[in-house]
Each structure stands twice: as C-alpha cells, then as structure tokens.
Amino acid sequence: MIDVSNLTIGYKDTTVVKNLDFKLNKGEFIALIGANGAGKSTLINTLIGINTPLSGKISWELKSTKKNMFNDVGFSPQSQLIDWYTNVLDNVIQGPLLAGYDLRTAQKYAKEALQLLDLYSLKDKAVDHISGGQQQRVQIAREIARKPKLYILDEPTTGLDVETSENLFKYLKKEVEKGALVLTSSHDLTLLEDYATQVLFINDHAQKYFGSLNNFLNDSTSLREKYLKERGK
Ligand SMILES: Nc1ncnc2c1ncn2[C@@H]1O[C@H](COP(=O)(O)OP(=O)(O)OP(=O)(O)O)[C@@H](O)[C@H]1O
C-alpha cells in the first residue's frame, strides 16, 4: 500500500531521518517507535502529505473504490484536530460524511464508533466541556467511523485510559485481519507488543529496523527490553 524508498525527512534546516526504506502492506499492524524527537510525527506527516520530503520517494496504492483516495484514510495527528464549535456526535459524524457516506450510514458508523470509544453517553456534550482524554477519544472515533482501509495514527492512546486503549487496539487488530493497514506511533510498548505485527524503529536519524515484531524481539523477552537495549540504556 505504501512504498517508501531512500526517503529523507525533516525541515528546511534540519534533517530528521535519512534514507528510510520500507514497504507497508495491507493486513499489517505497524508499530512506529522511537524516542521523543526521533521523527515519528515528521514521518507520519510526510507520508500523509503535510510535510514535503527532503528527498526520496513515497508511492501509494490504495485500490480505493471511493471518489477520493483519501476517503479511505483514517488519520489522527498528534495535535488535536477538533471542531470546537460543535458537540461530540457532530464531530464524529463529520468523519464518515466527509468520507462520502450518506447521512443514514454516517449516523450508523458514528454511533458504533462512539460506543467503541465509550463516548455514547457524552454524544450531546459540547467538546470544550469534556476532558482532554475524552477529546482525544472524539478525534479517534471520527477516524474509526470513516471505516478506512488505511489508518495512520500518531500516538492515539495518549490520554486514553487503559481499557479504552485496549478496546481501540482490539478493534484495529480486527480491521487488520479484514485487510486494513494500521500504522501507529506510540510510547506504550507493552500495548504495541500485544497487537503489532511489524516494527518500524527510528533512532539517531536513521531507520534502525523494519520487519516483523518477532524478529525484532529476537532473544529479548519484551519489546520494552529490546527497545532499551537498542537505545543503549
Ligand atoms: N516544524 C518544525 N520545524 C523544525 N523542526 C521541527 C519541527 N517539528 C519538529 N521538529 C524537530 O524534528 C525532530 C523530530 O520531531 P518529531 O515531532 O517528528 O518527533 P517524534 O518522534 O514524533 O517525538 P515525540 O515522541 O516527542 O512525539 C525534533 O528534533 C523536533 O524538534
């Protein structure tokens, strides 16, 4: 679905990661890991087209049946992207409506997403009257309700309680089993270890590993242990 070759990312005067090379295919759950400042958000924003690559190539092939290929993408950035002037339900329903679903279908998908993220009882609340974690859930619910083929999620579990994070990742795993692709960054290595199939690890301006989670773990007992070993801690 996404083919990246010899990609260097960063900003005008700063190279963040050099020579990235990986292929992301449907049916995979990719954990994007790296320390604060390693370049996870920069990579995500470059893949999605918000940032321009410094050099190299990104090819997309979504085989989307929708009018616009991006209707098949669920993207949740690290910074909150919320319509502050509406309530919880209106925020969530915008996802499927903008993805091209008719009102009835959008209502159905929004309701399911609100239930998954345990937001249904808050559906009529103004978004500036709910907690930060609940606002994060609204943002994720809106993307889930789009029923995308490709999920690109930048630290989706930040601010989510343990149960909601588990429910979200369980849902994403089911989507992956049905053929979706999930790319998610997170610092919750325990959660990632339970659900990811692949690891993309960036460190010291380079791609240190891309491949299966099991191979990455090698002789380490956990993703956390392996990560700390690689970071020399
Ligand atoms: N708009 C920008 N202009 C210049 N440099 C930036 C910009 N945004 C981020 N950076 C720098 O790029 C590097 C990578 O930042 P990025 O946000 O991608 O890291 P990250 O891995 O997502 O970190 P975190 O885990 O803290 O979210 C950092 O050194 C950061 O200071």
The ligand as an ORCA input file, in Angstrom:
! r2SCAN-3c Opt
* xyz 0 1
  N       8.063     22.450     12.386
  C       9.295     22.066     12.705
  N      10.378     22.752     12.287
  C      11.635     22.369     12.587
  N      11.923     21.275     13.338
  C      10.885     20.559     13.789
  C       9.525     20.895     13.511
  N       8.720     19.986     14.103
  C       9.540     19.111     14.713
  N      10.837     19.445     14.542
  C      12.012     18.715     15.023
  O      12.067     17.475     14.339
  C      12.513     16.444     15.210
  C      11.536     15.305     15.197
  O      10.314     15.727     15.794
  P       9.027     14.788     15.795
  O       7.910     15.588     16.352
  O       8.869     14.192     14.465
  O       9.494     13.651     16.836
  P       8.643     12.470     17.471
  O       9.435     11.213     17.292
  O       7.270     12.460     16.939
  O       8.660     12.884     19.012
  P       7.584     12.651     20.217
  O       7.759     11.227     20.669
  O       8.083     13.606     21.253
  O       6.220     12.980     19.716
  C      12.715     17.089     16.590
  O      14.086     17.357     16.759
  C      11.909     18.363     16.503
  O      12.494     19.361     17.291
*
